[in-house]
Amino acid sequence: MDGKLDSLPIHAKRASGTAFGPDGKRYVVAGETNQVISYDAAGKETVVADSIAGNDIIVANNGNIYVTEPYGTEKPSKLYLIKPGGHKIVVDEGLKFANGLALTPDQTQLYVTESATHWVWIYQIQPDGTLAYKQQYGWLQVPDNAENAWPDGLRCDTAGRVYVATRMGIQILDQTGRVNAILPVPGRQCSNVCFGGANFDVLYVTCWDKVFRRKLRTKGVNQFEKPIKPVNPRL
């Protein structure tokens, strides 16, 4: 709360994605052990799922967990659903390096970034947590000297806008998938993004060995909270 960095007294196990769940636990993808692990407030570790070489993770308000599992840029990636209790299901295959995930504010749809292309994809979430109606959602801008946008982590705000970490910085898309703005980030390519601060109106961005922040006039959506309906999109 003092604005200073602190370290957790745990072995990170080459953790990649991390997300908080509605139970107050922190969930991580552990690359060293190919597991999804949860940590409670006291730091107690629990294995949620085994044998999953995951990259990023999101936890819905109903306890469903979605994890991307890329296999480089040439082999098709997998997208997993992990149900409360640990049962895992492959709910999609085929993206070229499936990477970041985020739920829409009403948690009826799931965004996934495809790093080896220009695209963010969107899926409709079915009542049982599986996915349907896969389609391309947003085409991302690229530098003149690059062939892909390399979209990585992403998050939504309460108005339904989508913030995507890319080669060019944070690209902000509206609900229809159009890039409305790009926030440049000093230094090298940014990898992930999240909202924080007392009112969740501060955008935090990781960029190699640095973390940047920027105050916004909007608030981020917390996936572990109850779903909310954003304003209607303006076409």
C-alpha positions as protocol buffer text, in pm:
chain_id: "A"
residue {
  index: 1
  type: MET
  ca { x: 0 y: 0 z: 0 }
}
residue {
  index: 2
  type: ASP
  ca { x: 306 y: 230 z: 29 }
}
residue {
  index: 3
  type: GLY
  ca { x: 373 y: 210 z: -345 }
}
residue {
  index: 4
  type: LYS
  ca { x: 692 y: 7 z: -303 }
}
residue {
  index: 5
  type: LEU
  ca { x: 768 y: -332 z: -451 }
}
residue {
  index: 6
  type: ASP
  ca { x: 763 y: -635 z: -225 }
}
residue {
  index: 7
  type: SER
  ca { x: 854 y: -998 z: -284 }
}
residue {
  index: 8
  type: LEU
  ca { x: 654 y: -1304 z: -189 }
}
residue {
  index: 9
  type: PRO
  ca { x: 836 y: -1567 z: 22 }
}
residue {
  index: 10
  type: ILE
  ca { x: 761 y: -1852 z: -219 }
}
residue {
  index: 11
  type: HIS
  ca { x: 940 y: -2044 z: -492 }
}
residue {
  index: 12
  type: ALA
  ca { x: 781 y: -1908 z: -811 }
}
residue {
  index: 13
  type: LYS
  ca { x: 838 y: -2228 z: -1015 }
}
residue {
  index: 14
  type: ARG
  ca { x: 889 y: -2017 z: -1327 }
}
residue {
  index: 15
  type: ALA
  ca { x: 538 y: -1876 z: -1295 }
}
residue {
  index: 16
  type: SER
  ca { x: 383 y: -1715 z: -1600 }
}
residue {
  index: 17
  type: GLY
  ca { x: 21 y: -1597 z: -1589 }
}
residue {
  index: 18
  type: THR
  ca { x: -142 y: -1511 z: -1257 }
}
residue {
  index: 19
  type: ALA
  ca { x: -499 y: -1421 z: -1157 }
}
residue {
  index: 20
  type: PHE
  ca { x: -711 y: -1386 z: -845 }
}
residue {
  index: 21
  type: GLY
  ca { x: -1020 y: -1601 z: -799 }
}
residue {
  index: 22
  type: PRO
  ca { x: -1354 y: -1532 z: -626 }
}
residue {
  index: 23
  type: ASP
  ca { x: -1228 y: -1737 z: -330 }
}
residue {
  index: 24
  type: GLY
  ca { x: -953 y: -1481 z: -265 }
}
residue {
  index: 25
  type: LYS
  ca { x: -678 y: -1716 z: -377 }
}
residue {
  index: 26
  type: ARG
  ca { x: -409 y: -1628 z: -627 }
}
residue {
  index: 27
  type: TYR
  ca { x: -380 y: -1871 z: -919 }
}
residue {
  index: 28
  type: VAL
  ca { x: -63 y: -1911 z: -1125 }
}
residue {
  index: 29
  type: VAL
  ca { x: 62 y: -2114 z: -1419 }
}
residue {
  index: 30
  type: ALA
  ca { x: 385 y: -2282 z: -1305 }
}
residue {
  index: 31
  type: GLY
  ca { x: 605 y: -2351 z: -1608 }
}
residue {
  index: 32
  type: GLU
  ca { x: 866 y: -2539 z: -1406 }
}
residue {
  index: 33
  type: THR
  ca { x: 622 y: -2811 z: -1297 }
}
residue {
  index: 34
  type: ASN
  ca { x: 356 y: -2782 z: -1572 }
}
residue {
  index: 35
  type: GLN
  ca { x: 87 y: -2716 z: -1314 }
}
residue {
  index: 36
  type: VAL
  ca { x: -180 y: -2466 z: -1220 }
}
residue {
  index: 37
  type: ILE
  ca { x: -129 y: -2373 z: -854 }
}
residue {
  index: 38
  type: SER
  ca { x: -332 y: -2166 z: -608 }
}
residue {
  index: 39
  type: TYR
  ca { x: -204 y: -1975 z: -304 }
}
residue {
  index: 40
  type: ASP
  ca { x: -423 y: -1862 z: -14 }
}
residue {
  index: 41
  type: ALA
  ca { x: -366 y: -1550 z: 198 }
}
residue {
  index: 42
  type: ALA
  ca { x: -123 y: -1740 z: 422 }
}
residue {
  index: 43
  type: GLY
  ca { x: 78 y: -1859 z: 122 }
}
residue {
  index: 44
  type: LYS
  ca { x: -42 y: -2219 z: 139 }
}
residue {
  index: 45
  type: GLU
  ca { x: 10 y: -2387 z: -197 }
}
residue {
  index: 46
  type: THR
  ca { x: -245 y: -2619 z: -363 }
}
residue {
  index: 47
  type: VAL
  ca { x: -211 y: -2793 z: -699 }
}
residue {
  index: 48
  type: VAL
  ca { x: -526 y: -2725 z: -904 }
}
residue {
  index: 49
  type: ALA
  ca { x: -433 y: -2912 z: -1224 }
}
residue {
  index: 50
  type: ASP
  ca { x: -137 y: -3118 z: -1348 }
}
residue {
  index: 51
  type: SER
  ca { x: 25 y: -3184 z: -1686 }
}
residue {
  index: 52
  type: ILE
  ca { x: -56 y: -2851 z: -1847 }
}
residue {
  index: 53
  type: ALA
  ca { x: 224 y: -2647 z: -2006 }
}
residue {
  index: 54
  type: GLY
  ca { x: 25 y: -2328 z: -1972 }
}
residue {
  index: 55
  type: ASN
  ca { x: 111 y: -1966 z: -2036 }
}
residue {
  index: 56
  type: ASP
  ca { x: -168 y: -1737 z: -1913 }
}
residue {
  index: 57
  type: ILE
  ca { x: -474 y: -1778 z: -1692 }
}
residue {
  index: 58
  type: ILE
  ca { x: -803 y: -1615 z: -1599 }
}
residue {
  index: 59
  type: VAL
  ca { x: -1050 y: -1715 z: -1326 }
}
residue {
  index: 60
  type: ALA
  ca { x: -1420 y: -1638 z: -1369 }
}
residue {
  index: 61
  type: ASN
  ca { x: -1660 y: -1539 z: -1091 }
}
residue {
  index: 62
  type: ASN
  ca { x: -1817 y: -1888 z: -1105 }
}
residue {
  index: 63
  type: GLY
  ca { x: -1480 y: -2054 z: -1040 }
}
residue {
  index: 64
  type: ASN
  ca { x: -1412 y: -2171 z: -1396 }
}
residue {
  index: 65
  type: ILE
  ca { x: -1049 y: -2131 z: -1500 }
}
residue {
  index: 66
  type: TYR
  ca { x: -925 y: -2079 z: -1857 }
}
residue {
  index: 67
  type: VAL
  ca { x: -561 y: -2142 z: -1949 }
}
residue {
  index: 68
  type: THR
  ca { x: -372 y: -2099 z: -2278 }
}
residue {
  index: 69
  type: GLU
  ca { x: -113 y: -2361 z: -2376 }
}
residue {
  index: 70
  type: PRO
  ca { x: 98 y: -2247 z: -2675 }
}
residue {
  index: 71
  type: TYR
  ca { x: 338 y: -2473 z: -2866 }
}
residue {
  index: 72
  type: GLY
  ca { x: 549 y: -2211 z: -3036 }
}
residue {
  index: 73
  type: THR
  ca { x: 440 y: -2022 z: -3346 }
}
residue {
  index: 74
  type: GLU
  ca { x: 407 y: -2320 z: -3582 }
}
residue {
  index: 75
  type: LYS
  ca { x: 221 y: -2589 z: -3386 }
}
residue {
  index: 76
  type: PRO
  ca { x: -146 y: -2536 z: -3289 }
}
residue {
  index: 77
  type: SER
  ca { x: -211 y: -2411 z: -2935 }
}
residue {
  index: 78
  type: LYS
  ca { x: -464 y: -2547 z: -2689 }
}
residue {
  index: 79
  type: LEU
  ca { x: -710 y: -2364 z: -2467 }
}
residue {
  index: 80
  type: TYR
  ca { x: -815 y: -2538 z: -2145 }
}
residue {
  index: 81
  type: LEU
  ca { x: -1114 y: -2507 z: -1917 }
}
residue {
  index: 82
  type: ILE
  ca { x: -1047 y: -2620 z: -1560 }
}
residue {
  index: 83
  type: LYS
  ca { x: -1368 y: -2673 z: -1366 }
}
residue {
  index: 84
  type: PRO
  ca { x: -1396 y: -2623 z: -989 }
}
residue {
  index: 85
  type: GLY
  ca { x: -1255 y: -2946 z: -851 }
}
residue {
  index: 86
  type: GLY
  ca { x: -973 y: -2967 z: -1105 }
}
residue {
  index: 87
  type: HIS
  ca { x: -1131 y: -3145 z: -1403 }
}
residue {
  index: 88
  type: LYS
  ca { x: -969 y: -3005 z: -1720 }
}
residue {
  index: 89
  type: ILE
  ca { x: -1114 y: -2998 z: -2072 }
}
residue {
  index: 90
  type: VAL
  ca { x: -960 y: -2885 z: -2402 }
}
residue {
  index: 91
  type: VAL
  ca { x: -1211 y: -2630 z: -2531 }
}
residue {
  index: 92
  type: ASP
  ca { x: -1023 y: -2506 z: -2840 }
}
residue {
  index: 93
  type: GLU
  ca { x: -720 y: -2586 z: -3056 }
}
residue {
  index: 94
  type: GLY
  ca { x: -550 y: -2422 z: -3349 }
}
residue {
  index: 95
  type: LEU
  ca { x: -439 y: -2066 z: -3265 }
}
residue {
  index: 96
  type: LYS
  ca { x: -81 y: -1970 z: -3345 }
}
residue {
  index: 97
  type: PHE
  ca { x: 67 y: -1909 z: -3000 }
}
residue {
  index: 98
  type: ALA
  ca { x: -245 y: -1853 z: -2792 }
}
residue {
  index: 99
  type: ASN
  ca { x: -137 y: -1614 z: -2520 }
}
residue {
  index: 100
  type: GLY
  ca { x: -336 y: -1371 z: -2302 }
}
residue {
  index: 101
  type: LEU
  ca { x: -698 y: -1411 z: -2189 }
}
residue {
  index: 102
  type: ALA
  ca { x: -971 y: -1184 z: -2055 }
}
residue {
  index: 103
  type: LEU
  ca { x: -1344 y: -1210 z: -1995 }
}
residue {
  index: 104
  type: THR
  ca { x: -1590 y: -950 z: -2117 }
}
residue {
  index: 105
  type: PRO
  ca { x: -1735 y: -744 z: -1828 }
}
residue {
  index: 106
  type: ASP
  ca { x: -2054 y: -955 z: -1827 }
}
residue {
  index: 107
  type: GLN
  ca { x: -1843 y: -1276 z: -1845 }
}
residue {
  index: 108
  type: THR
  ca { x: -2043 y: -1417 z: -2136 }
}
residue {
  index: 109
  type: GLN
  ca { x: -1748 y: -1410 z: -2377 }
}
residue {
  index: 110
  type: LEU
  ca { x: -1375 y: -1479 z: -2367 }
}
residue {
  index: 111
  type: TYR
  ca { x: -1098 y: -1287 z: -2546 }
}
residue {
  index: 112
  type: VAL
  ca { x: -775 y: -1467 z: -2643 }
}
residue {
  index: 113
  type: THR
  ca { x: -469 y: -1310 z: -2810 }
}
residue {
  index: 114
  type: GLU
  ca { x: -297 y: -1493 z: -3096 }
}
residue {
  index: 115
  type: SER
  ca { x: 61 y: -1372 z: -3068 }
}
residue {
  index: 116
  type: ALA
  ca { x: 195 y: -1488 z: -3404 }
}
residue {
  index: 117
  type: THR
  ca { x: -67 y: -1282 z: -3592 }
}
residue {
  index: 118
  type: HIS
  ca { x: -251 y: -947 z: -3579 }
}
residue {
  index: 119
  type: TRP
  ca { x: -558 y: -1092 z: -3408 }
}
residue {
  index: 120
  type: VAL
  ca { x: -753 y: -1100 z: -3085 }
}
residue {
  index: 121
  type: TRP
  ca { x: -1015 y: -1377 z: -3097 }
}
residue {
  index: 122
  type: ILE
  ca { x: -1346 y: -1397 z: -2912 }
}
residue {
  index: 123
  type: TYR
  ca { x: -1554 y: -1695 z: -2799 }
}
residue {
  index: 124
  type: GLN
  ca { x: -1904 y: -1726 z: -2655 }
}
residue {
  index: 125
  type: ILE
  ca { x: -1906 y: -1902 z: -2318 }
}
residue {
  index: 126
  type: GLN
  ca { x: -2169 y: -2175 z: -2291 }
}
residue {
  index: 127
  type: PRO
  ca { x: -2361 y: -2256 z: -1967 }
}
residue {
  index: 128
  type: ASP
  ca { x: -2124 y: -2548 z: -1896 }
}
residue {
  index: 129
  type: GLY
  ca { x: -1815 y: -2327 z: -1946 }
}
residue {
  index: 130
  type: THR
  ca { x: -1721 y: -2465 z: -2287 }
}
residue {
  index: 131
  type: LEU
  ca { x: -1670 y: -2229 z: -2582 }
}
residue {
  index: 132
  type: ALA
  ca { x: -1859 y: -2175 z: -2908 }
}
residue {
  index: 133
  type: TYR
  ca { x: -1881 y: -1931 z: -3202 }
}
residue {
  index: 134
  type: LYS
  ca { x: -1508 y: -1866 z: -3227 }
}
residue {
  index: 135
  type: GLN
  ca { x: -1434 y: -1561 z: -3442 }
}
residue {
  index: 136
  type: GLN
  ca { x: -1179 y: -1288 z: -3501 }
}
residue {
  index: 137
  type: TYR
  ca { x: -1259 y: -986 z: -3286 }
}
residue {
  index: 138
  type: GLY
  ca { x: -994 y: -719 z: -3336 }
}
residue {
  index: 139
  type: TRP
  ca { x: -713 y: -657 z: -3590 }
}
residue {
  index: 140
  type: LEU
  ca { x: -411 y: -502 z: -3419 }
}
residue {
  index: 141
  type: GLN
  ca { x: -163 y: -251 z: -3560 }
}
residue {
  index: 142
  type: VAL
  ca { x: 198 y: -353 z: -3625 }
}
residue {
  index: 143
  type: PRO
  ca { x: 529 y: -168 z: -3663 }
}
residue {
  index: 144
  type: ASP
  ca { x: 658 y: -120 z: -4018 }
}
residue {
  index: 145
  type: ASN
  ca { x: 941 y: -369 z: -3956 }
}
residue {
  index: 146
  type: ALA
  ca { x: 729 y: -650 z: -3804 }
}
residue {
  index: 147
  type: GLU
  ca { x: 504 y: -920 z: -3946 }
}
residue {
  index: 148
  type: ASN
  ca { x: 290 y: -966 z: -3637 }
}
residue {
  index: 149
  type: ALA
  ca { x: 158 y: -752 z: -3354 }
}
residue {
  index: 150
  type: TRP
  ca { x: 267 y: -1006 z: -3091 }
}
residue {
  index: 151
  type: PRO
  ca { x: -35 y: -939 z: -2866 }
}
residue {
  index: 152
  type: ASP
  ca { x: 25 y: -1073 z: -2517 }
}
residue {
  index: 153
  type: GLY
  ca { x: -175 y: -990 z: -2201 }
}
residue {
  index: 154
  type: LEU
  ca { x: -505 y: -802 z: -2212 }
}
residue {
  index: 155
  type: ARG
  ca { x: -772 y: -662 z: -1981 }
}
residue {
  index: 156
  type: CYS
  ca { x: -1112 y: -488 z: -2004 }
}
residue {
  index: 157
  type: ASP
  ca { x: -1246 y: -173 z: -1843 }
}
residue {
  index: 158
  type: THR
  ca { x: -1601 y: -120 z: -1718 }
}
residue {
  index: 159
  type: ALA
  ca { x: -1700 y: 45 z: -2048 }
}
residue {
  index: 160
  type: GLY
  ca { x: -1612 y: -271 z: -2240 }
}
residue {
  index: 161
  type: ARG
  ca { x: -1291 y: -140 z: -2394 }
}
residue {
  index: 162
  type: VAL
  ca { x: -1006 y: -390 z: -2435 }
}
residue {
  index: 163
  type: TYR
  ca { x: -643 y: -303 z: -2351 }
}
residue {
  index: 164
  type: VAL
  ca { x: -388 y: -525 z: -2529 }
}
residue {
  index: 165
  type: ALA
  ca { x: -12 y: -537 z: -2469 }
}
residue {
  index: 166
  type: THR
  ca { x: 159 y: -546 z: -2812 }
}
residue {
  index: 167
  type: ARG
  ca { x: 482 y: -459 z: -2993 }
}
residue {
  index: 168
  type: MET
  ca { x: 356 y: -101 z: -3041 }
}
residue {
  index: 169
  type: GLY
  ca { x: 242 y: -47 z: -2683 }
}
residue {
  index: 170
  type: ILE
  ca { x: -104 y: -79 z: -2529 }
}
residue {
  index: 171
  type: GLN
  ca { x: -364 y: -90 z: -2806 }
}
residue {
  index: 172
  type: ILE
  ca { x: -714 y: 8 z: -2689 }
}
residue {
  index: 173
  type: LEU
  ca { x: -1004 y: -149 z: -2876 }
}
residue {
  index: 174
  type: ASP
  ca { x: -1372 y: -61 z: -2850 }
}
residue {
  index: 175
  type: GLN
  ca { x: -1646 y: -322 z: -2813 }
}
residue {
  index: 176
  type: THR
  ca { x: -1667 y: -370 z: -3189 }
}
residue {
  index: 177
  type: GLY
  ca { x: -1296 y: -454 z: -3218 }
}
residue {
  index: 178
  type: ARG
  ca { x: -1166 y: -125 z: -3361 }
}
residue {
  index: 179
  type: VAL
  ca { x: -833 y: 14 z: -3235 }
}
residue {
  index: 180
  type: ASN
  ca { x: -922 y: 359 z: -3097 }
}
residue {
  index: 181
  type: ALA
  ca { x: -585 y: 451 z: -2946 }
}
residue {
  index: 182
  type: ILE
  ca { x: -232 y: 325 z: -2881 }
}
residue {
  index: 183
  type: LEU
  ca { x: -47 y: 412 z: -2560 }
}
residue {
  index: 184
  type: PRO
  ca { x: 327 y: 392 z: -2638 }
}
residue {
  index: 185
  type: VAL
  ca { x: 550 y: 233 z: -2375 }
}
residue {
  index: 186
  type: PRO
  ca { x: 915 y: 342 z: -2335 }
}
residue {
  index: 187
  type: GLY
  ca { x: 1175 y: 79 z: -2405 }
}
residue {
  index: 188
  type: ARG
  ca { x: 1113 y: -269 z: -2542 }
}
residue {
  index: 189
  type: GLN
  ca { x: 794 y: -461 z: -2609 }
}
residue {
  index: 190
  type: CYS
  ca { x: 540 y: -474 z: -2326 }
}
residue {
  index: 191
  type: SER
  ca { x: 416 y: -815 z: -2215 }
}
residue {
  index: 192
  type: ASN
  ca { x: 122 y: -772 z: -1981 }
}
residue {
  index: 193
  type: VAL
  ca { x: -126 y: -523 z: -1843 }
}
residue {
  index: 194
  type: CYS
  ca { x: -362 y: -496 z: -1546 }
}
residue {
  index: 195
  type: PHE
  ca { x: -565 y: -242 z: -1351 }
}
residue {
  index: 196
  type: GLY
  ca { x: -477 y: -158 z: -992 }
}
residue {
  index: 197
  type: GLY
  ca { x: -483 y: 114 z: -731 }
}
residue {
  index: 198
  type: ALA
  ca { x: -747 y: 183 z: -468 }
}
residue {
  index: 199
  type: ASN
  ca { x: -1013 y: 246 z: -735 }
}
residue {
  index: 200
  type: PHE
  ca { x: -869 y: 16 z: -1005 }
}
residue {
  index: 201
  type: ASP
  ca { x: -818 y: 320 z: -1228 }
}
residue {
  index: 202
  type: VAL
  ca { x: -439 y: 286 z: -1264 }
}
residue {
  index: 203
  type: LEU
  ca { x: -307 y: 90 z: -1561 }
}
residue {
  index: 204
  type: TYR
  ca { x: 6 y: -115 z: -1486 }
}
residue {
  index: 205
  type: VAL
  ca { x: 221 y: -247 z: -1771 }
}
residue {
  index: 206
  type: THR
  ca { x: 514 y: -490 z: -1758 }
}
residue {
  index: 207
  type: CYS
  ca { x: 794 y: -429 z: -2007 }
}
residue {
  index: 208
  type: TRP
  ca { x: 1093 y: -661 z: -1967 }
}
residue {
  index: 209
  type: ASP
  ca { x: 1263 y: -550 z: -1643 }
}
residue {
  index: 210
  type: LYS
  ca { x: 1037 y: -247 z: -1587 }
}
residue {
  index: 211
  type: VAL
  ca { x: 681 y: -181 z: -1469 }
}
residue {
  index: 212
  type: PHE
  ca { x: 501 y: 134 z: -1586 }
}
residue {
  index: 213
  type: ARG
  ca { x: 179 y: 287 z: -1456 }
}
residue {
  index: 214
  type: ARG
  ca { x: -67 y: 542 z: -1590 }
}
residue {
  index: 215
  type: LYS
  ca { x: -373 y: 694 z: -1424 }
}
residue {
  index: 216
  type: LEU
  ca { x: -688 y: 667 z: -1638 }
}
residue {
  index: 217
  type: ARG
  ca { x: -1036 y: 817 z: -1629 }
}
residue {
  index: 218
  type: THR
  ca { x: -1193 y: 472 z: -1630 }
}
residue {
  index: 219
  type: LYS
  ca { x: -1191 y: 163 z: -1409 }
}
residue {
  index: 220
  type: GLY
  ca { x: -1079 y: -188 z: -1482 }
}
residue {
  index: 221
  type: VAL
  ca { x: -1294 y: -496 z: -1455 }
}
residue {
  index: 222
  type: ASN
  ca { x: -1205 y: -755 z: -1191 }
}
residue {
  index: 223
  type: GLN
  ca { x: -1295 y: -1099 z: -1325 }
}
residue {
  index: 224
  type: PHE
  ca { x: -1335 y: -1244 z: -975 }
}
residue {
  index: 225
  type: GLU
  ca { x: -1619 y: -1000 z: -897 }
}
residue {
  index: 226
  type: LYS
  ca { x: -1979 y: -1030 z: -1011 }
}
residue {
  index: 227
  type: PRO
  ca { x: -2028 y: -974 z: -1386 }
}
residue {
  index: 228
  type: ILE
  ca { x: -2142 y: -629 z: -1494 }
}
residue {
  index: 229
  type: LYS
  ca { x: -2311 y: -511 z: -1814 }
}
residue {
  index: 230
  type: PRO
  ca { x: -2110 y: -243 z: -1995 }
}
residue {
  index: 231
  type: VAL
  ca { x: -2264 y: 44 z: -2187 }
}
residue {
  index: 232
  type: ASN
  ca { x: -2397 y: -33 z: -2534 }
}
residue {
  index: 233
  type: PRO
  ca { x: -2130 y: -3 z: -2806 }
}
residue {
  index: 234
  type: ARG
  ca { x: -2129 y: 304 z: -3027 }
}
residue {
  index: 235
  type: LEU
  ca { x: -2110 y: 200 z: -3392 }
}
